[in-house]
Amino acid sequence: MNELSEISVLVKEYVSPETVWLVPCLYALGSIIKRSIRIDDTLIPGILCLVGVLLSALVSVAACEPVGWMQWVILAAVSVGQGYVLAAAAICLNQLLNQLIKQHSRAGALKKGFDGKEEEDETGN
């Protein structure tokens, strides 16, 4: 449980509130790419990172208007960091949802087995 609190602290520290909405968007994009037959599944994290960085940069430029070159460098560095964290959060969300679905289906199967009733065959006996 300690690890989970450490992860939440990192996300709160490195992700601005304006970009949190990108996590479900990246999750949806990853699900769409997963169903695609043209893109290999191993490329999904890289694609999500790239899109996360680009969208984070877009939100950052819209939020503050950088004037000097140093502000542009800082904005680029923050965008790269946020984009990677957002993509990682979307990937972790996918893994969490997959595990919840698997655990729910296993619990349902176990519950049926523990009802104390033997399974009936197709004839009803």
GROMACS elastic network, one bead per residue, 0.5 to 0.9 nm:
[ bonds ]
;  ai    aj funct       b0    kb
    1     4     6  0.52640   500
    1     5     6  0.66265   500
    1     6     6  0.88520   500
    2     5     6  0.52806   500
    2     6     6  0.63032   500
    2     7     6  0.87575   500
    3     6     6  0.50333   500
    3     7     6  0.62091   500
    3     8     6  0.86707   500
    4     7     6  0.51240   500
    4     8     6  0.62494   500
    4     9     6  0.86762   500
    5     8     6  0.50753   500
    5     9     6  0.62002   500
    5    10     6  0.86811   500
    6     9     6  0.51325   500
    6    10     6  0.63055   500
    6    11     6  0.87396   500
    7    10     6  0.50934   500
    7    11     6  0.62171   500
    7    12     6  0.86092   500
    8    11     6  0.50987   500
    8    12     6  0.60987   500
    8    13     6  0.84825   500
    9    12     6  0.51300   500
    9    13     6  0.60410   500
    9    14     6  0.86191   500
   10    13     6  0.50524   500
   10    14     6  0.60334   500
   10    15     6  0.81756   500
   10    85     6  0.88979   500
   11    14     6  0.53662   500
   11    15     6  0.55501   500
   11    16     6  0.87748   500
   11    82     6  0.89498   500
   11    85     6  0.71027   500
   11    86     6  0.84047   500
   11    89     6  0.83661   500
   12    15     6  0.57355   500
   12    16     6  0.74895   500
   12    17     6  0.84459   500
   13    16     6  0.77952   500
   14    78     6  0.83836   500
   14    81     6  0.74558   500
   14    82     6  0.63576   500
   14    85     6  0.76440   500
   15    18     6  0.82619   500
   15    19     6  0.67430   500
   15    20     6  0.69113   500
   15    81     6  0.84600   500
   15    82     6  0.56110   500
   15    83     6  0.87201   500
   15    85     6  0.73213   500
   15    86     6  0.75418   500
   16    19     6  0.56616   500
   16    20     6  0.68372   500
   16    82     6  0.79160   500
   17    20     6  0.54379   500
   17    21     6  0.81417   500
   18    21     6  0.71475   500
   18    22     6  0.87160   500
   18    56     6  0.89876   500
   18    59     6  0.73041   500
   18    60     6  0.84598   500
   18    63     6  0.84528   500
   19    22     6  0.55513   500
   19    23     6  0.79260   500
   19    55     6  0.84195   500
   19    56     6  0.64751   500
   19    59     6  0.70023   500
   19    60     6  0.85574   500
   19    82     6  0.81380   500
   19    83     6  0.89618   500
   19    86     6  0.81018   500
   20    23     6  0.59253   500
   20    24     6  0.83514   500
   20    86     6  0.75119   500
   21    24     6  0.62345   500
   21    25     6  0.69249   500
   22    26     6  0.59669   500
   22    27     6  0.84350   500
   22    52     6  0.74119   500
   22    55     6  0.78214   500
   22    56     6  0.81360   500
   22    86     6  0.69304   500
   22    87     6  0.86164   500
   22    90     6  0.85914   500
   23    26     6  0.51842   500
   23    27     6  0.61137   500
   23    28     6  0.86380   500
   23    52     6  0.85491   500
   23    86     6  0.56392   500
   23    87     6  0.69111   500
   23    88     6  0.88208   500
   23    89     6  0.64790   500
   23    90     6  0.51693   500
   23    91     6  0.89544   500
   23    93     6  0.85036   500
   24    28     6  0.60899   500
   24    29     6  0.85205   500
   24    90     6  0.67030   500
   24    93     6  0.86262   500
   25    28     6  0.51266   500
   25    29     6  0.61894   500
   25    30     6  0.86034   500
   25    90     6  0.83513   500
   26    30     6  0.60445   500
   26    31     6  0.85526   500
   26    48     6  0.62707   500
   26    49     6  0.89143   500
   26    51     6  0.78532   500
   26    52     6  0.71355   500
   26    86     6  0.78800   500
   26    87     6  0.66115   500
   26    90     6  0.59506   500
   26    91     6  0.84572   500
   27    30     6  0.50782   500
   27    31     6  0.62453   500
   27    32     6  0.86970   500
   27    48     6  0.84355   500
   27    87     6  0.81418   500
   27    89     6  0.86718   500
   27    91     6  0.69167   500
   27    93     6  0.73814   500
   27    94     6  0.67997   500
   28    31     6  0.50586   500
   28    32     6  0.62442   500
   28    33     6  0.86519   500
   28    90     6  0.87261   500
   29    32     6  0.50877   500
   29    33     6  0.61665   500
   29    34     6  0.85129   500
   29    48     6  0.76534   500
   30    33     6  0.50671   500
   30    34     6  0.59946   500
   30    35     6  0.87578   500
   30    44     6  0.63378   500
   30    45     6  0.80609   500
   30    47     6  0.83814   500
   30    48     6  0.68489   500
   30    90     6  0.82009   500
   30    91     6  0.80857   500
   30    94     6  0.86320   500
   31    35     6  0.65093   500
   31    36     6  0.88863   500
   31    94     6  0.84996   500
   32    35     6  0.53852   500
   32    36     6  0.66000   500
   33    36     6  0.50365   500
   33    37     6  0.82783   500
   33    38     6  0.87020   500
   33    39     6  0.67989   500
   33    40     6  0.86134   500
   33    41     6  0.78931   500
   33    44     6  0.69738   500
   34    37     6  0.78500   500
   34    39     6  0.77204   500
   34    40     6  0.80300   500
   34    41     6  0.62287   500
   34    44     6  0.74578   500
   35    39     6  0.88435   500
   36    39     6  0.60190   500
   36    40     6  0.82796   500
   36    41     6  0.89815   500
   37    40     6  0.73861   500
   39    42     6  0.84997   500
   39    43     6  0.70838   500
   39    44     6  0.79987   500
   40    43     6  0.56739   500
   40    44     6  0.73681   500
   41    44     6  0.54667   500
   41    45     6  0.83550   500
   42    45     6  0.70283   500
   42    46     6  0.81243   500
   43    46     6  0.54348   500
   43    47     6  0.62148   500
   43    48     6  0.86823   500
   44    47     6  0.51337   500
   44    48     6  0.60737   500
   44    49     6  0.85514   500
   45    48     6  0.50907   500
   45    49     6  0.60932   500
   45    50     6  0.86244   500
   45    87     6  0.71936   500
   45    88     6  0.79266   500
   45    91     6  0.73018   500
   46    49     6  0.50608   500
   46    50     6  0.61844   500
   46    51     6  0.86164   500
   46    87     6  0.87281   500
   47    50     6  0.51380   500
   47    51     6  0.61275   500
   47    52     6  0.83458   500
   47    87     6  0.89487   500
   48    51     6  0.51689   500
   48    52     6  0.58054   500
   48    53     6  0.84669   500
   48    83     6  0.84825   500
   48    84     6  0.83127   500
   48    86     6  0.86641   500
   48    87     6  0.54582   500
   48    88     6  0.84623   500
   48    90     6  0.83373   500
   48    91     6  0.85557   500
   49    53     6  0.60812   500
   49    54     6  0.85928   500
   49    80     6  0.86402   500
   49    83     6  0.59606   500
   49    84     6  0.52545   500
   49    85     6  0.83338   500
   49    86     6  0.77853   500
   49    87     6  0.51561   500
   49    88     6  0.77706   500
   50    53     6  0.52310   500
   50    54     6  0.62739   500
   50    55     6  0.86543   500
   50    80     6  0.87243   500
   50    83     6  0.73625   500
   50    84     6  0.80265   500
   50    87     6  0.85342   500
   51    54     6  0.50952   500
   51    55     6  0.60218   500
   51    56     6  0.83292   500
   51    83     6  0.75397   500
   51    87     6  0.83358   500
   52    55     6  0.52406   500
   52    56     6  0.58760   500
   52    57     6  0.84171   500
   52    79     6  0.84463   500
   52    80     6  0.81929   500
   52    82     6  0.76137   500
   52    84     6  0.65851   500
   52    85     6  0.84418   500
   52    86     6  0.63347   500
   52    87     6  0.59009   500
   53    56     6  0.50872   500
   53    57     6  0.60553   500
   53    58     6  0.85834   500
   53    76     6  0.88509   500
   53    79     6  0.55598   500
   53    80     6  0.50939   500
   53    81     6  0.76324   500
   53    82     6  0.68007   500
   53    84     6  0.66080   500
   53    86     6  0.84755   500
   53    87     6  0.85292   500
   54    57     6  0.51171   500
   54    58     6  0.62220   500
   54    59     6  0.87440   500
   54    79     6  0.75243   500
   54    80     6  0.81659   500
   54    83     6  0.73057   500
   55    59     6  0.62036   500
   55    60     6  0.85044   500
   55    79     6  0.83149   500
   55    83     6  0.74871   500
   56    59     6  0.51447   500
   56    60     6  0.60415   500
   56    61     6  0.85762   500
   56    78     6  0.84648   500
   56    79     6  0.52284   500
   56    80     6  0.77082   500
   56    82     6  0.65107   500
   56    83     6  0.56950   500
   56    86     6  0.87159   500
   57    61     6  0.60594   500
   57    62     6  0.84893   500
   57    75     6  0.71839   500
   57    76     6  0.67726   500
   57    78     6  0.80734   500
   57    80     6  0.77216   500
   57    82     6  0.87420   500
   57    83     6  0.81028   500
   58    61     6  0.52580   500
   58    62     6  0.62071   500
   58    63     6  0.86373   500
   58    79     6  0.85340   500
   59    62     6  0.50865   500
   59    63     6  0.60999   500
   59    64     6  0.87297   500
   59    79     6  0.88263   500
   60    63     6  0.50555   500
   60    64     6  0.62037   500
   60    65     6  0.83851   500
   60    75     6  0.69082   500
   60    76     6  0.89328   500
   60    78     6  0.84864   500
   60    79     6  0.71212   500
   61    64     6  0.54098   500
   61    65     6  0.58145   500
   61    66     6  0.71395   500
   61    72     6  0.89977   500
   61    75     6  0.76268   500
   62    65     6  0.67626   500
   65    71     6  0.88622   500
   66    69     6  0.79161   500
   66    70     6  0.85450   500
   66    71     6  0.53370   500
   66    72     6  0.59035   500
   66    75     6  0.78205   500
   67    70     6  0.83719   500
   67    71     6  0.65188   500
   67    72     6  0.75208   500
   68    71     6  0.53968   500
   68    72     6  0.65867   500
   68    73     6  0.89567   500
   69    72     6  0.50134   500
   69    73     6  0.63064   500
   69    74     6  0.87247   500
   70    73     6  0.50744   500
   70    74     6  0.62306   500
   70    75     6  0.85020   500
   71    74     6  0.50894   500
   71    75     6  0.59874   500
   71    76     6  0.85138   500
   72    76     6  0.60806   500
   72    77     6  0.86087   500
   73    76     6  0.50865   500
   73    77     6  0.62014   500
   73    78     6  0.86046   500
   74    77     6  0.51183   500
   74    78     6  0.60908   500
   74    79     6  0.84263   500
   75    78     6  0.51712   500
   75    79     6  0.59706   500
   75    80     6  0.85915   500
   76    79     6  0.50373   500
   76    80     6  0.61815   500
   76    81     6  0.86676   500
   77    80     6  0.52345   500
   77    81     6  0.63003   500
   77    82     6  0.86070   500
   78    81     6  0.51607   500
   78    82     6  0.59898   500
   78    83     6  0.83355   500
   79    82     6  0.51316   500
   79    83     6  0.58035   500
   79    84     6  0.84813   500
   80    83     6  0.51426   500
   80    84     6  0.62454   500
   80    85     6  0.86675   500
   81    84     6  0.53719   500
   81    85     6  0.62828   500
   81    86     6  0.86234   500
   82    85     6  0.50858   500
   82    86     6  0.59608   500
   82    87     6  0.84779   500
   83    86     6  0.51345   500
   83    87     6  0.61149   500
   83    88     6  0.85212   500
   84    87     6  0.51401   500
   84    88     6  0.60685   500
   84    89     6  0.85304   500
   85    88     6  0.50384   500
   85    89     6  0.60887   500
   85    90     6  0.86339   500
   86    89     6  0.50193   500
   86    90     6  0.62381   500
   86    91     6  0.86708   500
   87    90     6  0.50444   500
   87    91     6  0.62016   500
   87    92     6  0.85611   500
   88    91     6  0.50541   500
   88    92     6  0.60596   500
   88    93     6  0.84465   500
   89    92     6  0.50273   500
   89    93     6  0.59965   500
   89    94     6  0.85836   500
   90    94     6  0.62647   500
   90    95     6  0.87419   500
   91    94     6  0.50744   500
   91    95     6  0.63508   500
   91    96     6  0.86375   500
   92    95     6  0.50181   500
   92    96     6  0.60276   500
   92    97     6  0.85550   500
   93    96     6  0.50237   500
   93    97     6  0.61162   500
   93    98     6  0.85070   500
   94    97     6  0.52554   500
   94    98     6  0.61304   500
   94    99     6  0.86252   500
   95    98     6  0.51028   500
   95    99     6  0.61664   500
   95   100     6  0.86144   500
   96    99     6  0.51809   500
   96   100     6  0.61765   500
   96   101     6  0.86912   500
   97   100     6  0.50326   500
   97   101     6  0.62103   500
   97   102     6  0.86189   500
   98   101     6  0.52386   500
   98   102     6  0.62373   500
   98   103     6  0.86274   500
   99   102     6  0.50446   500
   99   103     6  0.59831   500
   99   104     6  0.84053   500
  100   103     6  0.51426   500
  100   104     6  0.59920   500
  100   105     6  0.85838   500
  101   104     6  0.51275   500
  101   105     6  0.62260   500
  101   106     6  0.86157   500
  102   105     6  0.52648   500
  102   106     6  0.61694   500
  102   107     6  0.85753   500
  103   106     6  0.50559   500
  103   107     6  0.59956   500
  103   108     6  0.85396   500
  104   107     6  0.51006   500
  104   108     6  0.62144   500
  104   109     6  0.87043   500
  105   108     6  0.51119   500
  105   109     6  0.63101   500
  105   110     6  0.86918   500
  106   109     6  0.50863   500
  106   110     6  0.61416   500
  106   111     6  0.85164   500
  107   110     6  0.50424   500
  107   111     6  0.59813   500
  107   112     6  0.86201   500
  108   111     6  0.50850   500
  108   112     6  0.63394   500
  108   113     6  0.87817   500
  109   112     6  0.52899   500
  109   113     6  0.65051   500
  109   114     6  0.89368   500
  110   113     6  0.50620   500
  110   114     6  0.62683   500
  110   115     6  0.88937   500
  111   114     6  0.51465   500
  111   115     6  0.64002   500
  112   115     6  0.56378   500
  112   116     6  0.84817   500
  112   117     6  0.83317   500
  113   116     6  0.70625   500
  113   117     6  0.74838   500
  113   118     6  0.78801   500
  113   119     6  0.82523   500
  114   117     6  0.75672   500
  115   118     6  0.84155   500
  117   120     6  0.85780   500
  119   125     6  0.89419   500
  120   123     6  0.76826   500
  120   124     6  0.55936   500
  120   125     6  0.55840   500
  121   124     6  0.55955   500
  121   125     6  0.59565   500
  122   125     6  0.76484   500
